[in-house]
Amino acid sequence: MLHYAVVFLVIALIAAVFGFGGIAASAVGIAKILFVVFLVLAVVSFLFGRNRRL
């Protein structure tokens, strides 16, 4: 998931350099959403993994 967020961020940077504002804004939005989903899943995984060992 984090990989996809980084990929969309790179796409947004490349699109911004070439002047495609709409595409860059869309890619940044997708990257932000994927990063937040990654963080939520990582925290949930950490908490449930920690409880399983106890």
mmCIF entry with sequence, helices, sheets and N, C-alpha, C, O atoms, coordinates in Angstrom:
data_MODEL
# 
_entry.id   MODEL 
# 
_entity.id                         1 
_entity.type                       polymer 
_entity.pdbx_number_of_molecules   1 
# 
_entity_poly.entity_id                      1 
_entity_poly.type                           'polypeptide(L)' 
_entity_poly.nstd_linkage                   no 
_entity_poly.nstd_monomer                   no 
_entity_poly.pdbx_seq_one_letter_code       MLHYAVVFLVIALIAAVFGFGGIAASAVGIAKILFVVFLVLAVVSFLFGRNRRL 
_entity_poly.pdbx_seq_one_letter_code_can   MLHYAVVFLVIALIAAVFGFGGIAASAVGIAKILFVVFLVLAVVSFLFGRNRRL 
_entity_poly.pdbx_strand_id                 A 
# 
loop_
_entity_poly_seq.entity_id 
_entity_poly_seq.num 
_entity_poly_seq.mon_id 
_entity_poly_seq.hetero 
1 1  MET n 
1 2  LEU n 
1 3  HIS n 
1 4  TYR n 
1 5  ALA n 
1 6  VAL n 
1 7  VAL n 
1 8  PHE n 
1 9  LEU n 
1 10 VAL n 
1 11 ILE n 
1 12 ALA n 
1 13 LEU n 
1 14 ILE n 
1 15 ALA n 
1 16 ALA n 
1 17 VAL n 
1 18 PHE n 
1 19 GLY n 
1 20 PHE n 
1 21 GLY n 
1 22 GLY n 
1 23 ILE n 
1 24 ALA n 
1 25 ALA n 
1 26 SER n 
1 27 ALA n 
1 28 VAL n 
1 29 GLY n 
1 30 ILE n 
1 31 ALA n 
1 32 LYS n 
1 33 ILE n 
1 34 LEU n 
1 35 PHE n 
1 36 VAL n 
1 37 VAL n 
1 38 PHE n 
1 39 LEU n 
1 40 VAL n 
1 41 LEU n 
1 42 ALA n 
1 43 VAL n 
1 44 VAL n 
1 45 SER n 
1 46 PHE n 
1 47 LEU n 
1 48 PHE n 
1 49 GLY n 
1 50 ARG n 
1 51 ASN n 
1 52 ARG n 
1 53 ARG n 
1 54 LEU n 
# 
_struct_asym.id          A 
_struct_asym.entity_id   1 
# 
loop_
_struct_conf.conf_type_id 
_struct_conf.id 
_struct_conf.pdbx_PDB_helix_id 
_struct_conf.beg_label_comp_id 
_struct_conf.beg_label_asym_id 
_struct_conf.beg_label_seq_id 
_struct_conf.pdbx_beg_PDB_ins_code 
_struct_conf.end_label_comp_id 
_struct_conf.end_label_asym_id 
_struct_conf.end_label_seq_id 
_struct_conf.pdbx_end_PDB_ins_code 
_struct_conf.beg_auth_comp_id 
_struct_conf.beg_auth_asym_id 
_struct_conf.beg_auth_seq_id 
_struct_conf.end_auth_comp_id 
_struct_conf.end_auth_asym_id 
_struct_conf.end_auth_seq_id 
_struct_conf.pdbx_PDB_helix_class 
_struct_conf.details 
_struct_conf.pdbx_PDB_helix_length 
HELX_P HELX_P1 AA1 LEU A 2  ? PHE A 18 ? LEU A 2  PHE A 18 1 ? 17 
HELX_P HELX_P2 AA2 GLY A 21 ? ARG A 53 ? GLY A 21 ARG A 53 1 ? 33 
# 
_struct_conf_type.id          HELX_P 
_struct_conf_type.criteria    ? 
_struct_conf_type.reference   ? 
# 
loop_
_atom_site.group_PDB 
_atom_site.id 
_atom_site.type_symbol 
_atom_site.label_atom_id 
_atom_site.label_alt_id 
_atom_site.label_comp_id 
_atom_site.label_asym_id 
_atom_site.label_entity_id 
_atom_site.label_seq_id 
_atom_site.pdbx_PDB_ins_code 
_atom_site.Cartn_x 
_atom_site.Cartn_y 
_atom_site.Cartn_z 
_atom_site.occupancy 
_atom_site.B_iso_or_equiv 
_atom_site.pdbx_formal_charge 
_atom_site.auth_seq_id 
_atom_site.auth_comp_id 
_atom_site.auth_asym_id 
_atom_site.auth_atom_id 
_atom_site.pdbx_PDB_model_num 
ATOM 1   N N  . MET A 1 1  ? 0.830  -1.193  0.000   1.00 0.00 ? 1  MET A N  1 
ATOM 2   C CA . MET A 1 1  ? 0.000  0.000   0.000   1.00 0.00 ? 1  MET A CA 1 
ATOM 3   C C  . MET A 1 1  ? 0.869  1.250   0.000   1.00 0.00 ? 1  MET A C  1 
ATOM 4   O O  . MET A 1 1  ? 0.599  2.207   -0.726  1.00 0.00 ? 1  MET A O  1 
ATOM 5   N N  . LEU A 1 2  ? 1.900  1.233   0.809   1.00 0.00 ? 2  LEU A N  1 
ATOM 6   C CA . LEU A 1 2  ? 2.802  2.380   0.842   1.00 0.00 ? 2  LEU A CA 1 
ATOM 7   C C  . LEU A 1 2  ? 3.492  2.543   -0.508  1.00 0.00 ? 2  LEU A C  1 
ATOM 8   O O  . LEU A 1 2  ? 3.755  3.663   -0.946  1.00 0.00 ? 2  LEU A O  1 
ATOM 9   N N  . HIS A 1 3  ? 3.780  1.439   -1.156  1.00 0.00 ? 3  HIS A N  1 
ATOM 10  C CA . HIS A 1 3  ? 4.401  1.467   -2.484  1.00 0.00 ? 3  HIS A CA 1 
ATOM 11  C C  . HIS A 1 3  ? 3.514  2.222   -3.466  1.00 0.00 ? 3  HIS A C  1 
ATOM 12  O O  . HIS A 1 3  ? 4.009  3.045   -4.236  1.00 0.00 ? 3  HIS A O  1 
ATOM 13  N N  . TYR A 1 4  ? 2.212  1.956   -3.451  1.00 0.00 ? 4  TYR A N  1 
ATOM 14  C CA . TYR A 1 4  ? 1.291  2.635   -4.361  1.00 0.00 ? 4  TYR A CA 1 
ATOM 15  C C  . TYR A 1 4  ? 1.198  4.125   -4.059  1.00 0.00 ? 4  TYR A C  1 
ATOM 16  O O  . TYR A 1 4  ? 1.089  4.940   -4.975  1.00 0.00 ? 4  TYR A O  1 
ATOM 17  N N  . ALA A 1 5  ? 1.240  4.484   -2.778  1.00 0.00 ? 5  ALA A N  1 
ATOM 18  C CA . ALA A 1 5  ? 1.211  5.901   -2.412  1.00 0.00 ? 5  ALA A CA 1 
ATOM 19  C C  . ALA A 1 5  ? 2.435  6.619   -2.970  1.00 0.00 ? 5  ALA A C  1 
ATOM 20  O O  . ALA A 1 5  ? 2.324  7.730   -3.488  1.00 0.00 ? 5  ALA A O  1 
ATOM 21  N N  . VAL A 1 6  ? 3.595  5.991   -2.866  1.00 0.00 ? 6  VAL A N  1 
ATOM 22  C CA . VAL A 1 6  ? 4.820  6.596   -3.395  1.00 0.00 ? 6  VAL A CA 1 
ATOM 23  C C  . VAL A 1 6  ? 4.762  6.680   -4.917  1.00 0.00 ? 6  VAL A C  1 
ATOM 24  O O  . VAL A 1 6  ? 5.213  7.666   -5.499  1.00 0.00 ? 6  VAL A O  1 
ATOM 25  N N  . VAL A 1 7  ? 4.214  5.659   -5.562  1.00 0.00 ? 7  VAL A N  1 
ATOM 26  C CA . VAL A 1 7  ? 4.094  5.664   -7.025  1.00 0.00 ? 7  VAL A CA 1 
ATOM 27  C C  . VAL A 1 7  ? 3.210  6.822   -7.481  1.00 0.00 ? 7  VAL A C  1 
ATOM 28  O O  . VAL A 1 7  ? 3.562  7.534   -8.421  1.00 0.00 ? 7  VAL A O  1 
ATOM 29  N N  . PHE A 1 8  ? 2.070  7.017   -6.828  1.00 0.00 ? 8  PHE A N  1 
ATOM 30  C CA . PHE A 1 8  ? 1.198  8.121   -7.214  1.00 0.00 ? 8  PHE A CA 1 
ATOM 31  C C  . PHE A 1 8  ? 1.836  9.467   -6.916  1.00 0.00 ? 8  PHE A C  1 
ATOM 32  O O  . PHE A 1 8  ? 1.611  10.430  -7.648  1.00 0.00 ? 8  PHE A O  1 
ATOM 33  N N  . LEU A 1 9  ? 2.629  9.551   -5.855  1.00 0.00 ? 9  LEU A N  1 
ATOM 34  C CA . LEU A 1 9  ? 3.334  10.793  -5.562  1.00 0.00 ? 9  LEU A CA 1 
ATOM 35  C C  . LEU A 1 9  ? 4.345  11.109  -6.666  1.00 0.00 ? 9  LEU A C  1 
ATOM 36  O O  . LEU A 1 9  ? 4.461  12.259  -7.089  1.00 0.00 ? 9  LEU A O  1 
ATOM 37  N N  . VAL A 1 10 ? 5.064  10.109  -7.125  1.00 0.00 ? 10 VAL A N  1 
ATOM 38  C CA . VAL A 1 10 ? 6.026  10.302  -8.213  1.00 0.00 ? 10 VAL A CA 1 
ATOM 39  C C  . VAL A 1 10 ? 5.298  10.711  -9.498  1.00 0.00 ? 10 VAL A C  1 
ATOM 40  O O  . VAL A 1 10 ? 5.762  11.590  -10.224 1.00 0.00 ? 10 VAL A O  1 
ATOM 41  N N  . ILE A 1 11 ? 4.166  10.076  -9.773  1.00 0.00 ? 11 ILE A N  1 
ATOM 42  C CA . ILE A 1 11 ? 3.378  10.446  -10.956 1.00 0.00 ? 11 ILE A CA 1 
ATOM 43  C C  . ILE A 1 11 ? 2.936  11.899  -10.851 1.00 0.00 ? 11 ILE A C  1 
ATOM 44  O O  . ILE A 1 11 ? 2.967  12.636  -11.836 1.00 0.00 ? 11 ILE A O  1 
ATOM 45  N N  . ALA A 1 12 ? 2.523  12.311  -9.646  1.00 0.00 ? 12 ALA A N  1 
ATOM 46  C CA . ALA A 1 12 ? 2.092  13.701  -9.452  1.00 0.00 ? 12 ALA A CA 1 
ATOM 47  C C  . ALA A 1 12 ? 3.243  14.669  -9.672  1.00 0.00 ? 12 ALA A C  1 
ATOM 48  O O  . ALA A 1 12 ? 3.058  15.720  -10.285 1.00 0.00 ? 12 ALA A O  1 
ATOM 49  N N  . LEU A 1 13 ? 4.424  14.328  -9.182  1.00 0.00 ? 13 LEU A N  1 
ATOM 50  C CA . LEU A 1 13 ? 5.580  15.210  -9.375  1.00 0.00 ? 13 LEU A CA 1 
ATOM 51  C C  . LEU A 1 13 ? 5.954  15.333  -10.843 1.00 0.00 ? 13 LEU A C  1 
ATOM 52  O O  . LEU A 1 13 ? 6.259  16.426  -11.321 1.00 0.00 ? 13 LEU A O  1 
ATOM 53  N N  . ILE A 1 14 ? 5.932  14.220  -11.556 1.00 0.00 ? 14 ILE A N  1 
ATOM 54  C CA . ILE A 1 14 ? 6.264  14.246  -12.980 1.00 0.00 ? 14 ILE A CA 1 
ATOM 55  C C  . ILE A 1 14 ? 5.213  15.040  -13.745 1.00 0.00 ? 14 ILE A C  1 
ATOM 56  O O  . ILE A 1 14 ? 5.560  15.826  -14.626 1.00 0.00 ? 14 ILE A O  1 
ATOM 57  N N  . ALA A 1 15 ? 3.935  14.849  -13.424 1.00 0.00 ? 15 ALA A N  1 
ATOM 58  C CA . ALA A 1 15 ? 2.866  15.580  -14.102 1.00 0.00 ? 15 ALA A CA 1 
ATOM 59  C C  . ALA A 1 15 ? 2.972  17.079  -13.809 1.00 0.00 ? 15 ALA A C  1 
ATOM 60  O O  . ALA A 1 15 ? 2.714  17.906  -14.683 1.00 0.00 ? 15 ALA A O  1 
ATOM 61  N N  . ALA A 1 16 ? 3.350  17.421  -12.579 1.00 0.00 ? 16 ALA A N  1 
ATOM 62  C CA . ALA A 1 16 ? 3.488  18.842  -12.223 1.00 0.00 ? 16 ALA A CA 1 
ATOM 63  C C  . ALA A 1 16 ? 4.639  19.490  -12.988 1.00 0.00 ? 16 ALA A C  1 
ATOM 64  O O  . ALA A 1 16 ? 4.536  20.644  -13.405 1.00 0.00 ? 16 ALA A O  1 
ATOM 65  N N  . VAL A 1 17 ? 5.729  18.756  -13.173 1.00 0.00 ? 17 VAL A N  1 
ATOM 66  C CA . VAL A 1 17 ? 6.870  19.293  -13.914 1.00 0.00 ? 17 VAL A CA 1 
ATOM 67  C C  . VAL A 1 17 ? 6.486  19.575  -15.369 1.00 0.00 ? 17 VAL A C  1 
ATOM 68  O O  . VAL A 1 17 ? 6.915  20.575  -15.944 1.00 0.00 ? 17 VAL A O  1 
ATOM 69  N N  . PHE A 1 18 ? 5.683  18.701  -15.953 1.00 0.00 ? 18 PHE A N  1 
ATOM 70  C CA . PHE A 1 18 ? 5.291  18.883  -17.348 1.00 0.00 ? 18 PHE A CA 1 
ATOM 71  C C  . PHE A 1 18 ? 4.069  19.769  -17.513 1.00 0.00 ? 18 PHE A C  1 
ATOM 72  O O  . PHE A 1 18 ? 3.644  20.019  -18.640 1.00 0.00 ? 18 PHE A O  1 
ATOM 73  N N  . GLY A 1 19 ? 3.490  20.253  -16.411 1.00 0.00 ? 19 GLY A N  1 
ATOM 74  C CA . GLY A 1 19 ? 2.407  21.221  -16.491 1.00 0.00 ? 19 GLY A CA 1 
ATOM 75  C C  . GLY A 1 19 ? 1.010  20.653  -16.557 1.00 0.00 ? 19 GLY A C  1 
ATOM 76  O O  . GLY A 1 19 ? 0.075  21.372  -16.909 1.00 0.00 ? 19 GLY A O  1 
ATOM 77  N N  . PHE A 1 20 ? 0.840  19.401  -16.234 1.00 0.00 ? 20 PHE A N  1 
ATOM 78  C CA . PHE A 1 20 ? -0.495 18.805  -16.225 1.00 0.00 ? 20 PHE A CA 1 
ATOM 79  C C  . PHE A 1 20 ? -1.083 18.960  -14.825 1.00 0.00 ? 20 PHE A C  1 
ATOM 80  O O  . PHE A 1 20 ? -0.981 18.052  -14.000 1.00 0.00 ? 20 PHE A O  1 
ATOM 81  N N  . GLY A 1 21 ? -1.694 20.105  -14.561 1.00 0.00 ? 21 GLY A N  1 
ATOM 82  C CA . GLY A 1 21 ? -2.181 20.424  -13.220 1.00 0.00 ? 21 GLY A CA 1 
ATOM 83  C C  . GLY A 1 21 ? -3.283 19.509  -12.726 1.00 0.00 ? 21 GLY A C  1 
ATOM 84  O O  . GLY A 1 21 ? -3.274 19.098  -11.566 1.00 0.00 ? 21 GLY A O  1 
ATOM 85  N N  . GLY A 1 22 ? -4.229 19.187  -13.589 1.00 0.00 ? 22 GLY A N  1 
ATOM 86  C CA . GLY A 1 22 ? -5.351 18.330  -13.189 1.00 0.00 ? 22 GLY A CA 1 
ATOM 87  C C  . GLY A 1 22 ? -4.908 16.930  -12.833 1.00 0.00 ? 22 GLY A C  1 
ATOM 88  O O  . GLY A 1 22 ? -5.359 16.355  -11.842 1.00 0.00 ? 22 GLY A O  1 
ATOM 89  N N  . ILE A 1 23 ? -4.023 16.386  -13.645 1.00 0.00 ? 23 ILE A N  1 
ATOM 90  C CA . ILE A 1 23 ? -3.524 15.037  -13.395 1.00 0.00 ? 23 ILE A CA 1 
ATOM 91  C C  . ILE A 1 23 ? -2.683 15.019  -12.123 1.00 0.00 ? 23 ILE A C  1 
ATOM 92  O O  . ILE A 1 23 ? -2.764 14.076  -11.336 1.00 0.00 ? 23 ILE A O  1 
ATOM 93  N N  . ALA A 1 24 ? -1.888 16.044  -11.924 1.00 0.00 ? 24 ALA A N  1 
ATOM 94  C CA . ALA A 1 24 ? -1.050 16.114  -10.731 1.00 0.00 ? 24 ALA A CA 1 
ATOM 95  C C  . ALA A 1 24 ? -1.908 16.208  -9.476  1.00 0.00 ? 24 ALA A C  1 
ATOM 96  O O  . ALA A 1 24 ? -1.622 15.548  -8.477  1.00 0.00 ? 24 ALA A O  1 
ATOM 97  N N  . ALA A 1 25 ? -2.951 17.019  -9.519  1.00 0.00 ? 25 ALA A N  1 
ATOM 98  C CA . ALA A 1 25 ? -3.830 17.160  -8.353  1.00 0.00 ? 25 ALA A CA 1 
ATOM 99  C C  . ALA A 1 25 ? -4.538 15.847  -8.044  1.00 0.00 ? 25 ALA A C  1 
ATOM 100 O O  . ALA A 1 25 ? -4.688 15.477  -6.879  1.00 0.00 ? 25 ALA A O  1 
ATOM 101 N N  . SER A 1 26 ? -4.968 15.151  -9.075  1.00 0.00 ? 26 SER A N  1 
ATOM 102 C CA . SER A 1 26 ? -5.633 13.861  -8.862  1.00 0.00 ? 26 SER A CA 1 
ATOM 103 C C  . SER A 1 26 ? -4.678 12.839  -8.261  1.00 0.00 ? 26 SER A C  1 
ATOM 104 O O  . SER A 1 26 ? -5.040 12.115  -7.333  1.00 0.00 ? 26 SER A O  1 
ATOM 105 N N  . ALA A 1 27 ? -3.470 12.781  -8.783  1.00 0.00 ? 27 ALA A N  1 
ATOM 106 C CA . ALA A 1 27 ? -2.488 11.818  -8.287  1.00 0.00 ? 27 ALA A CA 1 
ATOM 107 C C  . ALA A 1 27 ? -2.092 12.126  -6.845  1.00 0.00 ? 27 ALA A C  1 
ATOM 108 O O  . ALA A 1 27 ? -1.898 11.209  -6.047  1.00 0.00 ? 27 ALA A O  1 
ATOM 109 N N  . VAL A 1 28 ? -1.973 13.405  -6.506  1.00 0.00 ? 28 VAL A N  1 
ATOM 110 C CA . VAL A 1 28 ? -1.652 13.767  -5.123  1.00 0.00 ? 28 VAL A CA 1 
ATOM 111 C C  . VAL A 1 28 ? -2.792 13.369  -4.198  1.00 0.00 ? 28 VAL A C  1 
ATOM 112 O O  . VAL A 1 28 ? -2.546 12.875  -3.098  1.00 0.00 ? 28 VAL A O  1 
ATOM 113 N N  . GLY A 1 29 ? -4.022 13.574  -4.619  1.00 0.00 ? 29 GLY A N  1 
ATOM 114 C CA . GLY A 1 29 ? -5.173 13.174  -3.815  1.00 0.00 ? 29 GLY A CA 1 
ATOM 115 C C  . GLY A 1 29 ? -5.198 11.680  -3.566  1.00 0.00 ? 29 GLY A C  1 
ATOM 116 O O  . GLY A 1 29 ? -5.448 11.237  -2.445  1.00 0.00 ? 29 GLY A O  1 
ATOM 117 N N  . ILE A 1 30 ? -4.941 10.901  -4.605  1.00 0.00 ? 30 ILE A N  1 
ATOM 118 C CA . ILE A 1 30 ? -4.908 9.443   -4.459  1.00 0.00 ? 30 ILE A CA 1 
ATOM 119 C C  . ILE A 1 30 ? -3.761 9.029   -3.544  1.00 0.00 ? 30 ILE A C  1 
ATOM 120 O O  . ILE A 1 30 ? -3.929 8.145   -2.704  1.00 0.00 ? 30 ILE A O  1 
ATOM 121 N N  . ALA A 1 31 ? -2.610 9.653   -3.697  1.00 0.00 ? 31 ALA A N  1 
ATOM 122 C CA . ALA A 1 31 ? -1.458 9.321   -2.859  1.00 0.00 ? 31 ALA A CA 1 
ATOM 123 C C  . ALA A 1 31 ? -1.757 9.611   -1.388  1.00 0.00 ? 31 ALA A C  1 
ATOM 124 O O  . ALA A 1 31 ? -1.388 8.825   -0.515  1.00 0.00 ? 31 ALA A O  1 
ATOM 125 N N  . LYS A 1 32 ? -2.419 10.729  -1.110  1.00 0.00 ? 32 LYS A N  1 
ATOM 126 C CA . LYS A 1 32 ? -2.770 11.066  0.268   1.00 0.00 ? 32 LYS A CA 1 
ATOM 127 C C  . LYS A 1 32 ? -3.724 10.035  0.867   1.00 0.00 ? 32 LYS A C  1 
ATOM 128 O O  . LYS A 1 32 ? -3.545 9.597   2.003   1.00 0.00 ? 32 LYS A O  1 
ATOM 129 N N  . ILE A 1 33 ? -4.726 9.659   0.100   1.00 0.00 ? 33 ILE A N  1 
ATOM 130 C CA . ILE A 1 33 ? -5.698 8.678   0.581   1.00 0.00 ? 33 ILE A CA 1 
ATOM 131 C C  . ILE A 1 33 ? -5.022 7.344   0.853   1.00 0.00 ? 33 ILE A C  1 
ATOM 132 O O  . ILE A 1 33 ? -5.258 6.736   1.898   1.00 0.00 ? 33 ILE A O  1 
ATOM 133 N N  . LEU A 1 34 ? -4.189 6.880   -0.065  1.00 0.00 ? 34 LEU A N  1 
ATOM 134 C CA . LEU A 1 34 ? -3.502 5.598   0.117   1.00 0.00 ? 34 LEU A CA 1 
ATOM 135 C C  . LEU A 1 34 ? -2.556 5.641   1.304   1.00 0.00 ? 34 LEU A C  1 
ATOM 136 O O  . LEU A 1 34 ? -2.411 4.644   2.010   1.00 0.00 ? 34 LEU A O  1 
ATOM 137 N N  . PHE A 1 35 ? -1.907 6.779   1.537   1.00 0.00 ? 35 PHE A N  1 
ATOM 138 C CA . PHE A 1 35 ? -1.001 6.890   2.675   1.00 0.00 ? 35 PHE A CA 1 
ATOM 139 C C  . PHE A 1 35 ? -1.770 6.818   3.989   1.00 0.00 ? 35 PHE A C  1 
ATOM 140 O O  . PHE A 1 35 ? -1.321 6.170   4.934   1.00 0.00 ? 35 PHE A O  1 
ATOM 141 N N  . VAL A 1 36 ? -2.915 7.473   4.054   1.00 0.00 ? 36 VAL A N  1 
ATOM 142 C CA . VAL A 1 36 ? -3.727 7.417   5.274   1.00 0.00 ? 36 VAL A CA 1 
ATOM 143 C C  . VAL A 1 36 ? -4.239 5.999   5.509   1.00 0.00 ? 36 VAL A C  1 
ATOM 144 O O  . VAL A 1 36 ? -4.228 5.518   6.642   1.00 0.00 ? 36 VAL A O  1 
ATOM 145 N N  . VAL A 1 37 ? -4.685 5.329   4.455   1.00 0.00 ? 37 VAL A N  1 
ATOM 146 C CA . VAL A 1 37 ? -5.139 3.941   4.589   1.00 0.00 ? 37 VAL A CA 1 
ATOM 147 C C  . VAL A 1 37 ? -3.990 3.061   5.067   1.00 0.00 ? 37 VAL A C  1 
ATOM 148 O O  . VAL A 1 37 ? -4.186 2.192   5.917   1.00 0.00 ? 37 VAL A O  1 
ATOM 149 N N  . PHE A 1 38 ? -2.788 3.280   4.525   1.00 0.00 ? 38 PHE A N  1 
ATOM 150 C CA . PHE A 1 38 ? -1.622 2.520   4.969   1.00 0.00 ? 38 PHE A CA 1 
ATOM 151 C C  . PHE A 1 38 ? -1.355 2.739   6.445   1.00 0.00 ? 38 PHE A C  1 
ATOM 152 O O  . PHE A 1 38 ? -1.104 1.780   7.175   1.00 0.00 ? 38 PHE A O  1 
ATOM 153 N N  . LEU A 1 39 ? -1.404 3.990   6.899   1.00 0.00 ? 39 LEU A N  1 
ATOM 154 C CA . LEU A 1 39 ? -1.151 4.279   8.310   1.00 0.00 ? 39 LEU A CA 1 
ATOM 155 C C  . LEU A 1 39 ? -2.177 3.612   9.214   1.00 0.00 ? 39 LEU A C  1 
ATOM 156 O O  . LEU A 1 39 ? -1.821 3.043   10.246  1.00 0.00 ? 39 LEU A O  1 
ATOM 157 N N  . VAL A 1 40 ? -3.445 3.677   8.833   1.00 0.00 ? 40 VAL A N  1 
ATOM 158 C CA . VAL A 1 40 ? -4.502 3.046   9.640   1.00 0.00 ? 40 VAL A CA 1 
ATOM 159 C C  . VAL A 1 40 ? -4.285 1.539   9.710   1.00 0.00 ? 40 VAL A C  1 
ATOM 160 O O  . VAL A 1 40 ? -4.357 0.952   10.789  1.00 0.00 ? 40 VAL A O  1 
ATOM 161 N N  . LEU A 1 41 ? -4.023 0.914   8.575   1.00 0.00 ? 41 LEU A N  1 
ATOM 162 C CA . LEU A 1 41 ? -3.802 -0.532  8.565   1.00 0.00 ? 41 LEU A CA 1 
ATOM 163 C C  . LEU A 1 41 ? -2.549 -0.920  9.342   1.00 0.00 ? 41 LEU A C  1 
ATOM 164 O O  . LEU A 1 41 ? -2.531 -1.963  9.997   1.00 0.00 ? 41 LEU A O  1 
ATOM 165 N N  . ALA A 1 42 ? -1.507 -0.105  9.283   1.00 0.00 ? 42 ALA A N  1 
ATOM 166 C CA . ALA A 1 42 ? -0.284 -0.401  10.024  1.00 0.00 ? 42 ALA A CA 1 
ATOM 167 C C  . ALA A 1 42 ? -0.533 -0.332  11.525  1.00 0.00 ? 42 ALA A C  1 
ATOM 168 O O  . ALA A 1 42 ? -0.054 -1.187  12.270  1.00 0.00 ? 42 ALA A O  1 
ATOM 169 N N  . VAL A 1 43 ? -1.271 0.671   11.975  1.00 0.00 ? 43 VAL A N  1 
ATOM 170 C CA . VAL A 1 43 ? -1.570 0.803   13.405  1.00 0.00 ? 43 VAL A CA 1 
ATOM 171 C C  . VAL A 1 43 ? -2.450 -0.351  13.870  1.00 0.00 ? 43 VAL A C  1 
ATOM 172 O O  . VAL A 1 43 ? -2.194 -0.936  14.922  1.00 0.00 ? 43 VAL A O  1 
ATOM 173 N N  . VAL A 1 44 ? -3.479 -0.684  13.103  1.00 0.00 ? 44 VAL A N  1 
ATOM 174 C CA . VAL A 1 44 ? -4.360 -1.799  13.467  1.00 0.00 ? 44 VAL A CA 1 
ATOM 175 C C  . VAL A 1 44 ? -3.572 -3.095  13.510  1.00 0.00 ? 44 VAL A C  1 
ATOM 176 O O  . VAL A 1 44 ? -3.740 -3.892  14.433  1.00 0.00 ? 44 VAL A O  1 
ATOM 177 N N  . SER A 1 45 ? -2.721 -3.313  12.532  1.00 0.00 ? 45 SER A N  1 
ATOM 178 C CA . SER A 1 45 ? -1.900 -4.522  12.501  1.00 0.00 ? 45 SER A CA 1 
ATOM 179 C C  . SER A 1 45 ? -0.966 -4.582  13.707  1.00 0.00 ? 45 SER A C  1 
ATOM 180 O O  . SER A 1 45 ? -0.783 -5.644  14.303  1.00 0.00 ? 45 SER A O  1 
ATOM 181 N N  . PHE A 1 46 ? -0.383 -3.453  14.059  1.00 0.00 ? 46 PHE A N  1 
ATOM 182 C CA . PHE A 1 46 ? 0.510  -3.410  15.212  1.00 0.00 ? 46 PHE A CA 1 
ATOM 183 C C  . PHE A 1 46 ? -0.237 -3.734  16.492  1.00 0.00 ? 46 PHE A C  1 
ATOM 184 O O  . PHE A 1 46 ? 0.251  -4.508  17.316  1.00 0.00 ? 46 PHE A O  1 
ATOM 185 N N  . LEU A 1 47 ? -1.410 -3.154  16.668  1.00 0.00 ? 47 LEU A N  1 
ATOM 186 C CA . LEU A 1 47 ? -2.177 -3.369  17.896  1.00 0.00 ? 47 LEU A CA 1 
ATOM 187 C C  . LEU A 1 47 ? -2.672 -4.808  18.015  1.00 0.00 ? 47 LEU A C  1 
ATOM 188 O O  . LEU A 1 47 ? -2.560 -5.409  19.083  1.00 0.00 ? 47 LEU A O  1 
ATOM 189 N N  . PHE A 1 48 ? -3.216 -5.369  16.936  1.00 0.00 ? 48 PHE A N  1 
ATOM 190 C CA . PHE A 1 48 ? -3.705 -6.743  16.997  1.00 0.00 ? 48 PHE A CA 1 
ATOM 191 C C  . PHE A 1 48 ? -2.565 -7.743  17.081  1.00 0.00 ? 48 PHE A C  1 
ATOM 192 O O  . PHE A 1 48 ? -2.705 -8.776  17.735  1.00 0.00 ? 48 PHE A O  1 
ATOM 193 N N  . GLY A 1 49 ? -1.463 -7.467  16.448  1.00 0.00 ? 49 GLY A N  1 
ATOM 194 C CA . GLY A 1 49 ? -0.294 -8.346  16.542  1.00 0.00 ? 49 GLY A CA 1 
ATOM 195 C C  . GLY A 1 49 ? 0.274  -8.345  17.950  1.00 0.00 ? 49 GLY A C  1 
ATOM 196 O O  . GLY A 1 49 ? 0.758  -9.369  18.433  1.00 0.00 ? 49 GLY A O  1 
ATOM 197 N N  . ARG A 1 50 ? 0.214  -7.211  18.598  1.00 0.00 ? 50 ARG A N  1 
ATOM 198 C CA . ARG A 1 50 ? 0.710  -7.089  19.968  1.00 0.00 ? 50 ARG A CA 1 
ATOM 199 C C  . ARG A 1 50 ? -0.200 -7.850  20.935  1.00 0.00 ? 50 ARG A C  1 
ATOM 200 O O  . ARG A 1 50 ? 0.294  -8.503  21.854  1.00 0.00 ? 50 ARG A O  1 
ATOM 201 N N  . ASN A 1 51 ? -1.510 -7.776  20.745  1.00 0.00 ? 51 ASN A N  1 
ATOM 202 C CA . ASN A 1 51 ? -2.445 -8.485  21.620  1.00 0.00 ? 51 ASN A CA 1 
ATOM 203 C C  . ASN A 1 51 ? -2.365 -9.984  21.455  1.00 0.00 ? 51 ASN A C  1 
ATOM 204 O O  . ASN A 1 51 ? -2.618 -10.725 22.405  1.00 0.00 ? 51 ASN A O  1 
ATOM 205 N N  . ARG A 1 52 ? -2.023 -10.439 20.283  1.00 0.00 ? 52 ARG A N  1 
ATOM 206 C CA . ARG A 1 52 ? -1.962 -11.880 20.010  1.00 0.00 ? 52 ARG A CA 1 
ATOM 207 C C  . ARG A 1 52 ? -0.837 -12.544 20.799  1.00 0.00 ? 52 ARG A C  1 
ATOM 208 O O  . ARG A 1 52 ? -0.960 -13.704 21.193  1.00 0.00 ? 52 ARG A O  1 
ATOM 209 N N  . ARG A 1 53 ? 0.260  -11.817 21.034  1.00 0.00 ? 53 ARG A N  1 
ATOM 210 C CA . ARG A 1 53 ? 1.399  -12.386 21.762  1.00 0.00 ? 53 ARG A CA 1 
ATOM 211 C C  . ARG A 1 53 ? 1.161  -12.422 23.262  1.00 0.00 ? 53 ARG A C  1 
ATOM 212 O O  . ARG A 1 53 ? 1.824  -13.180 23.970  1.00 0.00 ? 53 ARG A O  1 
ATOM 213 N N  . LEU A 1 54 ? 0.235  -11.623 23.759  1.00 0.00 ? 54 LEU A N  1 
ATOM 214 C CA . LEU A 1 54 ? -0.014 -11.573 25.205  1.00 0.00 ? 54 LEU A CA 1 
ATOM 215 C C  . LEU A 1 54 ? -0.898 -12.653 25.645  1.00 0.00 ? 54 LEU A C  1 
ATOM 216 O O  . LEU A 1 54 ? -1.206 -12.753 26.832  1.00 0.00 ? 54 LEU A O  1 
# 
